[in-house]
Amino acid sequence: MIIAIVGVAGCGWAGIEKEYDIKRGTLRELKLNNGLPIRKTLWNYALAILSGVLWYMQFFLYGLAHVRIGVFQFASWIIHMSMLIFFSFIVGIILKEWRKVTNKT
């Protein structure tokens, strides 16, 4: 039931965003023939889907771990956020997000 409610809310938000995208003219970026190679566009879609699944799973796994952490429940949110930052850094290194960044940055 909760997933259905979240899904409906997500669709509503997507509808609101779509209206703004039409006004800004950015909706064409979602098409497969948006000027990028098709492989790059599909890769972007795959990463977007993966990030959505991971975002959802983080709270599911956090809920499971929070009740099992025992007397250190007060630290569970800090550990959760630290792991998010750490794994985001690792993903950034693997995907070479900073390869064109200057040393000054």
Contacts in CASP RR format, 6 or more apart in sequence:
PFRMAT RR
TARGET T0000
AUTHOR 0000-0000-0000
METHOD contacts of the structure
MODEL  1
MIIAIVGVAGCGWAGIEKEYDIKRGTLRELKLNNGLPIRKTLWNYALAIL
SGVLWYMQFFLYGLAHVRIGVFQFASWIIHMSMLIFFSFIVGIILKEWRK
VTNKT
18 27 0 8 1.000
21 27 0 8 1.000
21 30 0 8 1.000
28 34 0 8 1.000
32 38 0 8 1.000
32 41 0 8 1.000
32 42 0 8 1.000
34 41 0 8 1.000
36 44 0 8 1.000
58 80 0 8 1.000
58 84 0 8 1.000
62 76 0 8 1.000
62 80 0 8 1.000
65 76 0 8 1.000
65 80 0 8 1.000
66 73 0 8 1.000
66 76 0 8 1.000
69 75 0 8 1.000
69 76 0 8 1.000
92 98 0 8 1.000
END
